Amino acid sequence: MNRWLFAVIGIAIASSSFAQQKLGLEQCISTALQNNLQIKQGQLQVQNSQNVLEQSKFNRYPNLNFNASQGIQFGRNINPFTNQFVEQSVNFSQFQFSTGATIFSGYQIQNGIKQNNLTLQANQKDLETNRNTLIVNVATAYLNTLNGEEQLDNARRQAEATQLQLTRTEKLVKAGTLPEMSLYDLQAQLANDELTIVNSQNNVEVAKLTLKQLMNLPANEQLDIERINVANPSTAPYDATIDQVFNAALKYLPDMEAAQLRIEAARTGVEIARGSKMPTLSINGGLSSSFSSAAPKERFIGDGGESRVIDVPSQTRYVAFQSVRVPVIEQVTIPSGEVQRFNYFNQLDFNRNASLSVNLRMPIFNGYQVRYRVANAQIQQKNVELQQGIVRNSVRQNVEQAYYNMTNAAKRYQATSKQVQSLELAFKAADSRFNAGAINSLDYNIAKTNLDRARINLIQAKYDYLFRTKILDFYQNKPLTLE
C-alpha cells in the first residue's frame, strides 16, 4: 500500500512540475509525437512490414517439420509386419521428420523479398508524412496561441490607456473644462476594451485547447508556453520562386518518395505474377518410423553358424499301441542363432525409412489464373502510377496556394503597418486636441478605435505572414523554427 501511495504521489508531483514549466515549440512537438495514437499506429504498421520482410527472407531456406501421432485402432486391423488382417485392438505410434527446399520458382522468392522491402520503405515514408503533418499542426496551434496572447496583451494595453484617459477626463469634467458627456463616452469605450480582453482570453483558451488536443493532453491540464519574441517580418521578397519551392517539395517531401516506392513495388508485383508461368523445382526429404502392438514381441536372429538336427515329438502325427496314442518322433533342423526381445524402441529402429525426391512442376493450363494474375498486377501498377500523379498535383496545388497566401500576407502586413503608422499620428493629434478641449469624446473614441483595430490587424497579419513563410520553408526541408 505504501509503495502505491508513493507512486501516486510521484506521478502527481511529476504532473505538477510538467504543468508549471513553460513549454517551447520543440517540447510541444516532442510531446505530441510521443502521445499521438495515429503515430503509434504507423509505427506498428512499420514493425509489421519489417516482420513480413524478415519472414520472406527465410523462404530461401529449407523447412524442417516433425510430426508425431499416438492412437488405438479397434476391430479388424492390419498387422504391419505380415500385412494380414487381425481381429484385435492395436496401439500404434508414428513419427516423421520432413524437409524441403525450393531450388527455383521463377524468381518469385527474390522478387517477393524486394517487394516487401519496398513496401517497408513506403510505410516508413508514410509514417514520416504523418509526423510532418502533426509537426505543422502543432506549430500552427503554437503560433495561434502566441498570436492570441499578443492580442490579449494589446487589448490590456488599450484598456489601460482608456483608463488613464478616463481618469484625466474625470478631473477635467469636475473642473468644468469638459462636458459630462465625454465621461460617459470614455466609460463606454472602457467597457468595449474590457469586452475585447474577455474575447482575447477566450481565443487564447481555444488555441491552447487545440494545442493540448494535438499533444493528447486533457483539457484541464495546465499549459503555459514560452513567449517567443517574434520579430516583425522583413518586407524583402521571399528568397525562392514558386517553381523552386515546388521542385524542392518534390525532392524532400516523403509523400512523393512513398508514391515512387509503391510504383517500384507494383512493378515487382508484376514480375512475381509472371514468375508463376515458369517451372518450379524443389527437393524434399523425409525420415519416419512407426510402432504397432500387433507386431510380435520376440524375433529369432541367426548368427550364421551351422544348424543342428534334433528329435522332437510330432504335434500332429500319432500311432496307436494297445489303445494308447503315441506321438511320432520327427527330426527338426534348428538354425544357429537366438531369440531376441522385440521392444518399443527396437521396433522403431526396425521400421525406420528415409526418402529423398526432386520435384518439377511445370504449369501448362490452370484456367488462365496466371494470365489474369499478371493482368491484375499490371492494373495495380497503373493505379499506383495514377496515385503518384494525384500526390504530385496535390503537392503542386498546396505549394501554389501557400505561395500566393504568403504573397498576399506580405502585402497585407505592409499595408497594415503603414495604416498603423498613420493612425498612430492621427490618434496622437486627436489625444492632444481632446485634452485641449478642441474635439469631443466621440471623435476621440473614433480615432482610438481605428488605431486599436489596426493594431489588432497588424498582429494578425504578422503571424499570418510568419506562418505562410514557415510553410514554404517546410516544403524546402528547412528547420521549422520561429526565431
Secondary structure, 3 states (H helix, E strand, C coil): CHHHHHHHHHHHHHHHHHHHCEECHHHHHHHHHHHCHHHHHHHHHHHHHHHHHHHHHHHHCCEEEEEEEEEEECCEEECCCCCCEEECCEEEEEEEEEEEEEEECCCHHHHHHHHHHHHHHHHHHHHHHHHHHHHHHHHHHHHHHHHHHHHHHHHHHHHHHHHHHHHHHHHHHHHCCCCHHHHHHHHHHHHHHHHHHHHHHHHHHHHHHHHHHHCCCCCCCCCEECCCCCCCCCCCCCCCCHHHHHHHHHHHCHHHHHHHHHHHHHHHHHHHHHHCCCCEEEEEEEEEEEEECCCCCEEEEECCCCCEEEEEEEEEEEEEECCEEEEEEEEEEECCEEEEECCHHHHHHHHCEEEEEEEEECCCCCCCHHHHHHHHHHHHHHHHHHHHHHHHHHHHHHHHHHHHHHHHHHHHHHHHHHHHHHHHHHHHHHHHHHHCCCCCHHHHHHHHHHHHHHHHHHHHHHHHHHHHHHHHHHHCCCCCCCC
